[in-house]
Amino acid sequence: MPERVLITGGAGFIGSHLADELLRAGYAVRALDVLVEQVHGNSQRPDYLDPEIELIPGDIRNPEVVRGALEGVDAVVHLAARVGVGQSMYEHAEYAGVNTLGTSILLDALQDHPVRKLLVASSMSIYGEGAYEPVPPVERTREQLERREWEPRGARGEELTPIPTPESKEPALASVYALTKHDQECLCLLYGASYEVPTVALRLFNVYGPRQALANPYTGVLAIFASRLLNDNAPVVYEDGHQRRDFVHVTDAARAIRLALERDGADGRAVNVASGRSASILEIARALADVLGKDIAAEIPGTYRAGDIRHCFADVTLARELLDFEAEADRDEALAELAQWLETQSATDRFDRAAAELAERGLTR
């Protein structure tokens, strides 16, 4: 009998790619997913989901559903979460309910259905600002941002240089989303240590690729930009667009998760999953417009969004040493492949509505 893996959030963007990765490796895969309309529209089962995947529609907050999903399962990959910084800043109860409470309900159920391994998707958002030298940054104040002084400074006003962020950096939770992802990570690692279940928290950076929800205005930045460009609208970039991130292709992220499932080097640890390369938001917007054949420059209104940070890109040393993981996707090739997929999609651009919602609540200025 092949080992059976439960993926919570398994019908989503990362979850479905992970399911494909695990099926190719000989696992049996069960997915628990609430199929939230903001991500999946009215679909009952996404067309891209492999027919071999056993799909259980249900909410991670429902103890009975979770207990049923765990029957006969050997390992769990916990991806179920509400995502997005902006929306989290005004839907506190929803994010805390799904991310924090939902994880707690899963862990309660696991006490009666022990598994050999537990993995949880954490997030680079828990770092807040990434790492800098020569000194740590102080949190950017609203007054600083309103002066359009985007770069963080040291406690004495020192100019800083961003450097790759290692797992040893202390969390700095700048958004409700970051807070709840930190909850998920800590809850799972604490459970693993208490019940002697090998557990790994995978701190995913900016994951991109096919199947990302183009109609969700709070999803990854590449999907948001794509939905704008496909509707001949300019991508809107907060601050000045020179903030830097680490973009990792979804197939690389899925492979890293499989390696964490199969190897014990990272047990009990949190590990960055990223490409190890950084790019500015403007650079990514231009590259995506190029592969889509759109001569549309990004719009830079000079506004900022509450909960955002300036620079964060990964030190991937631990992933290399503990999991033998190295990102393989070539960004230009991956973007070209993404463009081919995007040409087959109908993209509803809801960015303006989401931006208006944030502005009305004083979360962008």
C-alpha positions as CSV (number, residue, x, y, z in Angstrom):
1,M,0.0,0.0,0.0
2,P,1.4,3.4,-0.9
3,E,1.7,6.0,1.9
4,R,-1.3,8.3,2.0
5,V,-0.8,12.0,2.5
6,L,-3.5,14.5,3.5
7,I,-3.0,18.0,2.0
8,T,-5.2,20.6,3.7
9,G,-5.9,23.3,1.1
10,G,-5.0,20.6,-1.4
11,A,-7.2,21.9,-4.2
12,G,-5.5,25.3,-4.2
13,F,-2.5,26.7,-6.1
14,I,0.4,25.2,-4.2
15,G,-1.6,22.3,-2.9
16,S,-2.6,21.0,-6.3
17,H,1.0,21.2,-7.6
18,L,2.2,19.4,-4.4
19,A,-0.4,16.7,-5.1
20,D,1.0,16.2,-8.6
21,E,4.5,16.0,-7.2
22,L,3.5,13.4,-4.6
23,L,1.5,11.3,-7.1
24,R,4.5,11.2,-9.4
25,A,6.5,9.9,-6.4
26,G,4.1,7.1,-5.8
27,Y,2.0,8.5,-2.9
28,A,-1.7,8.3,-2.5
29,V,-3.1,11.8,-2.0
30,R,-6.2,13.1,-0.2
31,A,-7.1,16.8,-0.3
32,L,-9.2,18.6,2.2
33,D,-10.4,22.0,0.8
34,V,-13.2,24.4,1.5
35,L,-13.1,25.6,-2.1
36,V,-13.6,29.2,-1.1
37,E,-15.3,31.2,-3.8
38,Q,-12.7,34.0,-3.8
39,V,-10.2,31.5,-5.0
40,H,-12.2,28.9,-6.9
41,G,-15.2,30.8,-8.1
42,N,-18.2,28.4,-8.3
43,S,-16.1,25.3,-9.1
44,Q,-16.9,22.2,-7.1
45,R,-13.7,20.5,-8.2
46,P,-11.0,22.4,-10.1
47,D,-10.4,21.1,-13.6
48,Y,-6.6,21.0,-13.0
49,L,-7.0,18.6,-10.0
50,D,-5.7,15.2,-11.0
51,P,-8.6,12.6,-10.9
52,E,-6.4,10.3,-8.7
53,I,-6.7,12.9,-5.9
54,E,-9.4,12.1,-3.4
55,L,-11.0,15.4,-2.7
56,I,-13.0,16.0,0.5
57,P,-14.8,19.4,0.3
58,G,-14.9,20.8,3.8
59,D,-13.7,23.4,6.3
60,I,-10.6,23.1,8.4
61,R,-12.6,24.6,11.2
62,N,-15.0,21.7,11.3
63,P,-13.7,19.1,13.8
64,E,-15.9,16.3,12.4
65,V,-14.7,16.9,8.8
66,V,-11.1,17.1,9.9
67,R,-11.3,13.8,11.8
68,G,-12.8,12.1,8.8
69,A,-10.2,13.4,6.5
70,L,-7.5,12.0,8.8
71,E,-8.8,8.4,8.6
72,G,-6.1,6.1,7.1
73,V,-3.6,9.0,6.6
74,D,0.1,8.5,7.2
75,A,1.3,12.1,6.9
76,V,-0.2,15.6,6.8
77,V,0.9,18.7,4.8
78,H,-1.0,21.6,6.3
79,L,-1.5,24.3,3.6
80,A,-5.0,25.5,4.4
81,A,-5.0,29.2,5.2
82,R,-6.5,32.5,4.3
83,V,-3.8,34.4,2.4
84,G,-3.0,38.0,1.6
85,V,-1.7,40.9,3.7
86,G,-4.2,43.6,2.7
87,Q,-7.4,41.7,3.3
88,S,-6.1,40.4,6.6
89,M,-5.9,43.9,8.0
90,Y,-9.7,44.2,8.0
91,E,-10.9,40.6,8.2
92,H,-9.3,39.8,11.6
93,A,-11.8,37.1,12.7
94,E,-11.7,35.3,9.3
95,Y,-8.0,35.1,9.2
96,A,-7.6,34.1,12.9
97,G,-10.5,31.6,12.5
98,V,-9.1,29.8,9.5
99,N,-5.4,30.1,10.2
100,T,-5.1,29.9,13.9
101,L,-8.2,28.2,15.0
102,G,-8.2,25.8,12.0
103,T,-4.7,24.7,12.8
104,S,-5.6,24.1,16.4
105,I,-8.6,22.0,15.4
106,L,-6.3,19.9,13.1
107,L,-3.8,19.4,15.9
108,D,-6.6,18.4,18.3
109,A,-7.7,15.8,15.8
110,L,-4.1,14.5,15.2
111,Q,-4.0,13.5,18.9
112,D,-6.5,10.7,18.0
113,H,-5.1,10.0,14.6
114,P,-1.3,10.1,14.9
115,V,0.8,10.4,11.8
116,R,4.5,9.8,11.0
117,K,5.1,13.3,9.9
118,L,3.5,16.8,9.9
119,L,4.5,19.7,7.6
120,V,3.1,23.2,7.8
121,A,3.3,26.0,5.3
122,S,4.7,29.1,7.0
123,S,5.5,32.3,5.3
124,M,8.3,34.8,4.7
125,S,5.8,37.4,6.0
126,I,6.6,36.5,9.6
127,Y,10.0,38.1,9.2
128,G,8.5,41.5,8.6
129,E,11.5,43.5,7.3
130,G,14.2,41.1,6.1
131,A,17.8,41.2,7.2
132,Y,20.0,44.3,6.8
133,E,23.6,45.4,7.5
134,P,25.4,47.0,9.3
135,V,22.6,47.2,11.9
136,P,19.0,46.0,12.2
137,P,16.3,48.3,10.9
138,V,13.8,50.1,13.0
139,E,10.1,49.8,12.0
140,R,9.1,52.3,9.4
141,T,6.8,54.9,10.9
142,R,3.6,56.2,9.3
143,E,5.2,59.7,9.4
144,Q,8.3,58.3,7.5
145,L,6.1,56.7,4.9
146,E,3.9,59.8,4.4
147,R,7.2,61.6,3.6
148,R,7.7,59.0,0.9
149,E,11.0,57.9,2.6
150,W,10.7,54.2,1.8
151,E,14.0,52.8,2.9
152,P,14.3,51.6,6.5
153,R,17.0,53.1,8.7
154,G,18.9,52.0,11.7
155,A,18.1,53.3,15.2
156,R,20.5,56.2,14.7
157,G,19.4,56.9,11.2
158,E,22.1,54.7,9.6
159,E,21.7,53.9,5.9
160,L,21.2,50.1,5.5
161,T,21.8,47.5,2.9
162,P,19.4,44.6,2.6
163,I,20.9,41.1,2.7
164,P,19.5,37.6,2.4
165,T,17.3,36.7,5.4
166,P,18.2,33.6,7.4
167,E,15.8,31.6,9.6
168,S,17.6,32.9,12.7
169,K,16.1,36.4,12.2
170,E,13.6,37.2,14.9
171,P,10.0,37.4,13.7
172,A,8.5,40.9,13.3
173,L,4.8,40.6,12.6
174,A,3.7,43.5,10.5
175,S,0.2,42.3,9.5
176,V,-2.6,40.1,10.7
177,Y,-1.7,37.6,8.0
178,A,1.9,37.4,9.3
179,L,0.6,37.0,12.9
180,T,-1.6,34.1,12.0
181,K,1.0,32.4,9.8
182,H,3.4,32.6,12.8
183,D,0.6,31.0,14.9
184,Q,0.4,28.1,12.4
185,E,4.1,27.6,12.5
186,C,4.5,27.8,16.3
187,L,1.5,25.6,17.0
188,C,2.7,22.8,14.7
189,L,6.3,22.9,15.9
190,L,5.1,22.9,19.5
191,Y,2.7,19.9,18.8
192,G,5.5,18.0,17.1
193,A,7.9,18.5,20.0
194,S,5.2,17.6,22.6
195,Y,4.0,14.5,20.9
196,E,7.3,13.4,19.2
197,V,5.9,13.8,15.7
198,P,8.6,14.9,13.2
199,T,7.4,18.4,12.1
200,V,8.8,20.9,9.7
201,A,7.7,24.5,9.1
202,L,8.4,25.6,5.5
203,R,8.7,29.4,5.2
204,L,7.5,29.9,1.7
205,F,8.6,33.1,-0.1
206,N,6.7,34.6,-3.1
207,V,5.4,31.5,-4.9
208,Y,4.3,31.9,-8.5
209,G,3.2,29.8,-11.4
210,P,0.1,28.4,-13.2
211,R,-3.2,27.8,-11.3
212,Q,-2.8,30.9,-9.1
213,A,-6.2,32.5,-8.7
214,L,-6.3,35.5,-11.1
215,A,-9.6,36.8,-9.8
216,N,-8.4,37.0,-6.2
217,P,-7.1,40.6,-5.7
218,Y,-5.3,39.6,-2.6
219,T,-3.3,36.7,-4.0
220,G,0.4,36.8,-5.1
221,V,1.7,39.9,-6.8
222,L,2.4,38.1,-10.1
223,A,-1.2,36.9,-10.4
224,I,-2.5,40.4,-9.6
225,F,-0.2,42.0,-12.2
226,A,-1.3,39.3,-14.7
227,S,-5.0,40.0,-14.2
228,R,-4.3,43.7,-14.8
229,L,-2.2,43.2,-17.9
230,L,-4.6,40.7,-19.5
231,N,-7.3,43.3,-19.2
232,D,-5.0,46.0,-20.7
233,N,-4.7,47.8,-17.3
234,A,-1.4,48.9,-15.8
235,P,-0.1,47.0,-12.8
236,V,-0.3,49.3,-9.7
237,V,2.9,49.3,-7.6
238,Y,3.0,50.6,-4.1
239,E,5.8,52.8,-2.8
240,D,8.4,53.2,-5.6
241,G,8.6,49.7,-6.9
242,H,12.2,49.1,-5.8
243,Q,11.2,46.9,-2.9
244,R,12.8,43.5,-3.3
245,R,11.4,40.0,-3.0
246,D,12.3,36.4,-3.7
247,F,10.2,34.7,-6.3
248,V,10.1,30.8,-6.3
249,H,8.3,28.7,-8.9
250,V,5.5,26.6,-7.6
251,T,7.1,23.4,-8.9
252,D,10.2,24.1,-6.9
253,A,8.1,24.8,-3.8
254,A,6.3,21.5,-4.2
255,R,9.6,19.6,-4.6
256,A,10.9,21.2,-1.4
257,I,7.8,20.1,0.5
258,R,8.2,16.6,-0.8
259,L,11.9,16.5,0.3
260,A,10.8,17.7,3.8
261,L,8.3,14.8,3.8
262,E,10.9,12.2,2.9
263,R,14.0,13.4,4.7
264,D,14.6,13.9,8.4
265,G,17.3,16.6,8.3
266,A,14.9,19.5,8.9
267,D,12.7,17.8,11.6
268,G,11.7,20.2,14.3
269,R,13.0,23.2,12.3
270,A,11.7,26.1,10.2
271,V,13.3,26.3,6.8
272,N,13.1,29.0,4.0
273,V,11.8,27.8,0.7
274,A,12.9,30.3,-2.0
275,S,15.0,30.7,-5.0
276,G,17.8,32.5,-3.2
277,R,17.6,35.3,-5.8
278,S,15.9,38.7,-5.4
279,A,14.1,41.0,-7.8
280,S,12.4,44.3,-7.5
281,I,8.6,44.5,-7.9
282,L,9.1,46.9,-10.8
283,E,11.5,44.4,-12.5
284,I,8.9,41.6,-12.1
285,A,6.1,43.8,-13.5
286,R,8.3,44.7,-16.6
287,A,9.3,41.0,-17.1
288,L,5.7,39.8,-17.0
289,A,4.5,42.6,-19.4
290,D,7.2,41.5,-21.8
291,V,6.3,37.8,-21.8
292,L,2.6,38.7,-22.3
293,G,3.4,41.1,-25.2
294,K,1.9,44.0,-23.4
295,D,3.5,47.4,-23.8
296,I,2.1,48.7,-20.5
297,A,4.3,50.3,-17.9
298,A,3.5,49.9,-14.2
299,E,1.6,52.7,-12.5
300,I,3.4,54.1,-9.4
301,P,1.0,56.4,-7.6
302,G,3.4,56.8,-4.6
303,T,1.0,55.3,-2.1
304,Y,1.8,52.7,0.6
305,R,-0.2,50.0,2.2
306,A,-0.4,49.2,5.9
307,G,1.3,45.9,6.8
308,D,3.8,46.0,3.9
309,I,7.5,45.7,4.4
310,R,10.3,47.0,2.2
311,H,12.8,44.2,1.4
312,C,12.8,40.5,2.2
313,F,14.6,37.8,0.2
314,A,15.9,34.5,1.4
315,D,19.1,32.9,2.7
316,V,18.6,29.4,1.4
317,T,21.6,27.8,3.1
318,L,19.5,25.6,5.5
319,A,17.3,24.2,2.7
320,R,20.4,23.3,0.8
321,E,22.1,21.7,3.8
322,L,19.1,20.0,5.5
323,L,16.9,19.0,2.5
324,D,19.4,19.1,-0.4
325,F,17.0,21.5,-2.0
326,E,18.0,24.0,-4.7
327,A,15.5,25.9,-6.8
328,E,15.8,24.8,-10.4
329,A,13.3,26.9,-12.4
330,D,14.8,29.5,-14.7
331,R,12.8,32.7,-14.1
332,D,12.6,33.8,-17.8
333,E,11.6,30.3,-18.9
334,A,9.1,30.0,-16.1
335,L,7.5,33.4,-16.9
336,A,7.2,32.4,-20.6
337,E,5.5,29.1,-19.5
338,L,3.2,31.2,-17.2
339,A,2.3,33.4,-20.1
340,Q,1.3,30.4,-22.2
341,W,-1.0,29.3,-19.4
342,L,-2.4,32.8,-18.9
343,E,-3.4,33.0,-22.5
344,T,-5.9,30.1,-21.8
345,Q,-7.4,31.8,-18.8
346,S,-10.2,34.3,-18.3
347,A,-8.9,36.9,-15.9
348,T,-11.3,39.1,-14.0
349,D,-9.5,42.2,-12.7
350,R,-10.8,43.1,-9.3
351,F,-7.8,45.1,-8.2
352,D,-9.5,48.5,-8.3
353,R,-12.3,47.3,-6.0
354,A,-9.8,45.8,-3.5
355,A,-7.7,49.0,-3.6
356,A,-10.8,51.1,-3.0
357,E,-11.7,48.9,0.0
358,L,-8.2,49.4,1.5
359,A,-8.3,53.2,0.8
360,E,-11.8,53.6,2.5
361,R,-10.4,51.9,5.6
362,G,-7.3,54.1,5.7
363,L,-5.0,51.2,5.0
364,T,-3.4,52.8,1.9
365,R,-2.3,56.4,1.8
